[in-house]
C-alpha cells in the first residue's frame, strides 16, 4: 500500500494519535517516523515507551499487509521490545521494518528504531503475526 493511503488510514487511529507517519512502504521494507512532542513524553522527560511500540508495531502491520494474498488478514500473536536509549521533545524517531520470515501461516518482522537526531539505536523490536484466511 502506498504511504499516502497508509497515512490516511492510520491518521485518526491510535498510531496517528502517536504521530506515526509512513515514509516508505514495500513488501520487503517499511519505514516511518514520529516527531517527539510534549504529548508523547513520559513523567521521566523522555519519550513514552508505548509510542515507540506503536511506531514499530504499525510498521510491521503495514509490512504484513503488503505481503498478504486476496482474502487474507492477520493478527499479532507476539511482540517483543528491547529499549536501548530514548528521545526528547524536538527529536525525530525513525523505524525501519524488514521481514525475518514470510511464511504461509506466520510472518515475523524486525524493526530497528533509531533516534535520527542523535543517531543512537533506541529499540530493537520483533513482531510475529498469524496469517488468517477466510474459510
Residue, then its C-alpha position, 0 to 999 in steps of 0.5 A: x500500500x502506498x504511504x499516502x493511503x497508509x497515512x490516511x488510514x492510520x491518521x485518526x487511529x491510535x498510531x496517528x494519535x502517536x504521530x506515526x507517519x509512513x515514509x516508505x512502504x514495500x513488501x520487503x521494507x517499511x519505514x516511518x517516523x514520529x516527531x517527539x512532542x510534549x504529548x508523547x513524553x513520559x513523567x521521566x522527560x523522555x519519550x513514552x515507551x508505548x509510542x515507540x511500540x506503536x511506531x514499530x508495531x504499525x510498521x510491521x502491520x503495514x509490512x504484513x499487509x503488503x505481503x498478504x494474498x486476496x482474502x487474507x488478514x492477520x493478527x499479532x500473536x507476539x511482540x517483543x521490545x528491547x529499549x536501548x536509549x530514548x528521545x526528547x521533545x524536538x527529536x525525530x524517531x525513525x523505524x525501519x521494518x524488514x521481514x525475518x520470515x514470510x511464511x504461509x501461516x506466520x510472518x515475523x518482522x524486525x524493526x530497528x528504531x533509531x533516534x535520527x537526531x542523535x543517531x543512537x539505536x533506541x529499540x530493537x523490536x520483533x513482531x510475529x503475526x498469524x496469517x488468517x484466511x477466510x474459510 
